Amino acid sequence: MYQRQVSFGQAVSLALGKNYCQFSGRSSRSEYWWFVLFQFIISSILSLFTDSDSAFGYIVAGVVNLALLLPGLGLCVRRMHDIGKSGWWILINFIPLVGNIIFIVWACRDSGPDNEYGPVPNMTERRTYISGRRASRAPSRCPSRCSGHTIYNIFGL
């Protein structure tokens, strides 16, 4: 079993679609950081088109940022659940500098085992297919030249 990484498009569609205002459950590290990147890109694009003399640009930016607020908060809460912490720990960001650093370190942590908030997100069984059929033997360890990565014996040797 391994944790499948969520792509950029999947993370955005999960946050803005299925999990729009969901504060329960867990979200993976990749889902969280891809959505943070999406928010950064959208905010950067909006800042390019915001004219200092026009109120319309600020209104559009405000509406878009307000629309991204709830999925962003939900994703932060689910990310804290993923590492075994209560969602209220996102309030640590209100502590200047130190709180932000602690939150970033926590958001970078790997997913913990199953906890009271649910199972590990995106957990799938590792399978290897060769020419449409599954490999016949269990994984074996590489020789030392492979730095210890796991490979599959695809030839049945």
C-alpha distance (Angstrom), angle and dihedral (degrees) to the residues before:
residue distance angle dihedral
M1 . . .
Y2 3.77 . .
Q3 3.78 137.7 .
R4 3.79 111.4 -102.4
Q5 3.80 114.5 -138.3
V6 3.79 116.9 -122.5
S7 3.80 117.0 -129.3
F8 3.82 124.8 -129.3
G9 3.81 93.6 -101.4
Q10 3.79 93.6 45.4
A11 3.81 91.9 50.4
V12 3.80 92.9 51.0
S13 3.81 93.6 45.4
L14 3.82 91.5 47.6
A15 3.80 93.2 49.4
L16 3.81 96.3 43.5
G17 3.80 97.0 35.8
K18 3.78 124.6 24.1
N19 3.82 97.0 18.5
Y20 3.83 100.0 32.4
C21 3.83 98.6 136.3
Q22 3.78 99.7 5.2
F23 3.79 114.5 134.4
S24 3.80 97.2 170.9
G25 3.78 127.5 80.7
R26 3.78 129.4 28.6
S27 3.80 137.7 -69.3
S28 3.78 127.4 -156.8
R29 3.76 126.3 -117.1
S30 3.81 92.4 -110.1
E31 3.82 92.5 50.5
Y32 3.80 90.9 51.9
W33 3.81 97.9 46.4
W34 3.81 95.1 43.3
F35 3.80 89.4 54.3
V36 3.82 91.2 47.5
L37 3.81 87.7 53.8
F38 3.82 89.9 49.0
Q39 3.81 90.9 52.4
F40 3.81 90.8 48.3
I41 3.83 91.9 50.8
I42 3.82 92.8 47.9
S43 3.81 92.1 47.4
S44 3.82 91.3 48.3
I45 3.79 92.5 50.4
L46 3.80 91.5 47.7
S47 3.79 91.6 49.8
L48 3.81 90.0 54.5
F49 3.81 90.8 57.0
T50 3.79 97.2 41.3
D51 3.77 109.2 105.5
S52 3.79 117.3 -158.5
D53 3.82 91.5 -135.9
S54 3.80 96.9 48.3
A55 3.80 124.0 77.4
F56 3.82 90.5 -167.3
G57 3.81 93.0 72.7
Y58 3.78 91.8 50.9
I59 3.79 91.5 48.7
V60 3.82 92.1 51.3
A61 3.81 91.4 46.7
G62 3.80 90.7 48.3
V63 3.81 93.2 50.5
V64 3.82 92.5 47.7
N65 3.80 92.8 47.1
L66 3.80 90.2 47.7
A67 3.82 90.0 50.9
L68 3.83 90.1 51.8
L69 3.82 93.9 45.7
L70 3.82 98.5 79.8
P71 3.81 97.3 46.1
G72 3.81 89.3 45.5
L73 3.81 92.5 51.7
G74 3.79 91.5 45.1
L75 3.78 90.8 50.7
C76 3.82 91.5 49.5
V77 3.80 90.8 51.2
R78 3.82 92.7 47.3
R79 3.83 89.9 47.7
M80 3.81 90.4 54.4
H81 3.82 88.4 48.7
D82 3.81 88.5 53.0
I83 3.80 92.1 61.0
G84 3.81 92.2 43.9
K85 3.81 99.8 -100.1
S86 3.78 130.6 122.7
G87 3.79 116.8 -99.9
W88 3.79 89.3 -119.5
W89 3.81 87.8 75.4
I90 3.83 88.4 82.2
L91 3.81 85.3 78.5
I92 3.82 87.5 72.0
N93 3.82 84.8 83.5
F94 3.81 88.3 76.1
I95 3.81 89.9 70.4
P96 3.82 103.2 89.9
L97 3.82 116.5 -110.7
V98 3.82 97.6 -28.2
G99 3.81 93.6 59.5
N100 3.80 92.2 50.4
I101 3.79 92.2 49.6
I102 3.81 92.3 49.4
F103 3.81 91.5 48.7
I104 3.81 92.8 49.4
V105 3.81 90.9 49.9
W106 3.81 90.3 50.2
A107 3.82 92.1 46.6
C108 3.81 89.1 53.5
R109 3.81 93.6 53.4
D110 3.77 119.7 109.2
S111 3.80 119.9 -106.4
G112 3.76 114.0 -84.2
P113 3.81 124.9 -136.3
D114 3.80 122.3 -79.8
N115 3.79 109.4 -53.9
E116 3.82 140.4 170.7
Y117 3.82 90.4 -71.1
G118 3.80 94.2 60.4
P119 3.80 143.2 -86.1
V120 3.80 124.3 -38.4
P121 3.83 107.8 -76.0
N122 3.82 121.1 -114.6
M123 3.80 93.6 9.7
T124 3.80 111.3 164.5
E125 3.76 137.3 167.6
R126 3.78 114.4 -101.5
R127 3.79 111.1 -120.7
T128 3.76 131.4 174.2
Y129 3.79 121.4 -154.5
I130 3.77 127.4 -166.5
S131 3.79 118.8 -171.0
G132 3.79 91.6 -20.5
R133 3.81 96.4 -48.8
R134 3.77 130.8 96.2
A135 3.80 120.4 -107.4
S136 3.78 110.9 -99.1
R137 3.80 103.5 -137.9
A138 3.77 137.8 53.7
P139 3.80 120.5 -101.0
S140 3.78 118.9 -76.9
R141 3.80 131.2 -161.4
C142 3.78 120.3 -99.8
P143 3.76 121.3 -120.9
S144 3.79 115.0 -97.3
R145 3.81 92.2 -89.9
C146 3.83 88.7 70.7
S147 3.82 93.9 58.7
G148 3.79 91.9 -117.9
H149 3.81 98.1 -63.5
T150 3.78 116.4 156.8
I151 3.79 116.4 -114.2
Y152 3.76 132.6 177.7
N153 3.76 123.8 -117.6
I154 3.77 96.6 -124.9
F155 3.78 97.2 173.3
G156 3.81 96.0 55.5
L157 3.83 93.5 -118.3
